[in-house]
């Protein structure tokens, strides 16, 4: 409680607990392919917030309405190790929301060319599982999760399939996953009349509202989600989108740099 | 959303159901439709039908969940198994849990929860028939149900979907437009205060289109707001 009150008082004075500017991220570390068992993976740190995303590919059946497309499934685990507030058991509404918002950024940006993931159209397709594993929750899980997911997909390789057409030959790859875009999710928070990004845990608790915005490299907006239990002014929206677009460009460069290290 | 399809959603400048781009479907609103509830409402947009009921404010149990400073609001959005083409298995799935959360956040800023310490206001939204825009239809019904229950509110919440279909920006997507359109956005507002309480979007659109969609959504919410006020005044006018 004390920390939150302090964070709020500082914000009202135009300052932040860690001395950052309102439009400044914490130090960002992006480490692709940290899990050799996964087809693609990434570990991301935003300050002390840490998350690992893993991509696994399985062979499965397509959905009836998209018989010629691969399937994307995003799941997140708010593992109890990451925060004293997380509990075991089925995912709660915050975990579900995080998965679904991350999913929409990937899906709606057409980031992965899912048509190239059909093996036998109508019958057999690749299923992409993106699992988001929280390691340490120190605020802004969503931006960290989506950064990790996008990096992991860009790093992911397609395994070969055995001559029987059924068995995935793990660890034996033949090409990269067909990834064509790079959406970046930026969450802009609002406190009083101030807008800020990448809130720490204490700051997150005092935000009135936030808006998560996924922006593609061509500037297209691919997904939006308002969060928090207070209103936004209609006139806030443009400023929030403007800020998100600018920061998305910066973070995209960091992902590209990180991917060069593979 | 965003499925590749040859489906034409706009033919000769009109939508598949004959509407203009900014035109809402035929809208019906009724309040006090569930006798056992504190307040209730039915809202129909075309063939999308939602019923919402409010129980409370009532004491919150178990007691450890009670808040001393203010009451809480709980919202459940649920689709009837028969409301869609292929039967939906009953009970909460990930989609309905997310919608329940955003619907709660869409309504919460309007309610004077500080007037009801230790209490809960429970809102149940049932989608009886789904033809696109179910969450916004449900939120419109819930807002009316809260007013019907006599819950003190800062403003009514009016909610609307907008989107991009066949390259055109349109209001109030039906199921077909929702499935095969290029983008859809759900917005909820307190139109009397020009404040936004829900905003969700999927699809890929430019900044310019985005700004136009927000404007179209705000205008559409105003229309819905006027209908909500009308039905409430009709119901509660002095005899």
Boltz contact constraints between the chains, C-beta under 6 A:
constraints:
  - contact:
      token1: [A, 93]
      token2: [B, 97]
      max_distance: 6.0
  - contact:
      token1: [A, 93]
      token2: [B, 101]
      max_distance: 6.0
  - contact:
      token1: [A, 96]
      token2: [B, 94]
      max_distance: 6.0
  - contact:
      token1: [A, 96]
      token2: [B, 97]
      max_distance: 6.0
  - contact:
      token1: [A, 96]
      token2: [B, 98]
      max_distance: 6.0
  - contact:
      token1: [A, 97]
      token2: [B, 98]
      max_distance: 6.0
  - contact:
      token1: [A, 100]
      token2: [B, 98]
      max_distance: 6.0
  - contact:
      token1: [A, 104]
      token2: [B, 202]
      max_distance: 6.0
  - contact:
      token1: [A, 108]
      token2: [B, 202]
      max_distance: 6.0
  - contact:
      token1: [A, 108]
      token2: [B, 203]
      max_distance: 6.0
  - contact:
      token1: [A, 108]
      token2: [B, 204]
      max_distance: 6.0
  - contact:
      token1: [A, 109]
      token2: [B, 204]
      max_distance: 6.0
  - contact:
      token1: [A, 220]
      token2: [B, 204]
      max_distance: 6.0
  - contact:
      token1: [A, 221]
      token2: [B, 205]
      max_distance: 6.0
  - contact:
      token1: [A, 221]
      token2: [B, 210]
      max_distance: 6.0
  - contact:
      token1: [A, 222]
      token2: [B, 204]
      max_distance: 6.0
  - contact:
      token1: [A, 223]
      token2: [B, 202]
      max_distance: 6.0
  - contact:
      token1: [A, 224]
      token2: [B, 199]
      max_distance: 6.0
  - contact:
      token1: [A, 224]
      token2: [B, 201]
      max_distance: 6.0
  - contact:
      token1: [A, 225]
      token2: [B, 200]
      max_distance: 6.0
  - contact:
      token1: [A, 226]
      token2: [B, 199]
      max_distance: 6.0
  - contact:
      token1: [A, 229]
      token2: [B, 105]
      max_distance: 6.0
  - contact:
      token1: [A, 229]
      token2: [B, 108]
      max_distance: 6.0
  - contact:
      token1: [A, 230]
      token2: [B, 109]
      max_distance: 6.0
  - contact:
      token1: [A, 231]
      token2: [B, 109]
      max_distance: 6.0
  - contact:
      token1: [A, 231]
      token2: [B, 195]
      max_distance: 6.0
  - contact:
      token1: [A, 231]
      token2: [B, 197]
      max_distance: 6.0
  - contact:
      token1: [A, 232]
      token2: [B, 196]
      max_distance: 6.0
  - contact:
      token1: [A, 234]
      token2: [B, 194]
      max_distance: 6.0
  - contact:
      token1: [A, 234]
      token2: [B, 196]
      max_distance: 6.0
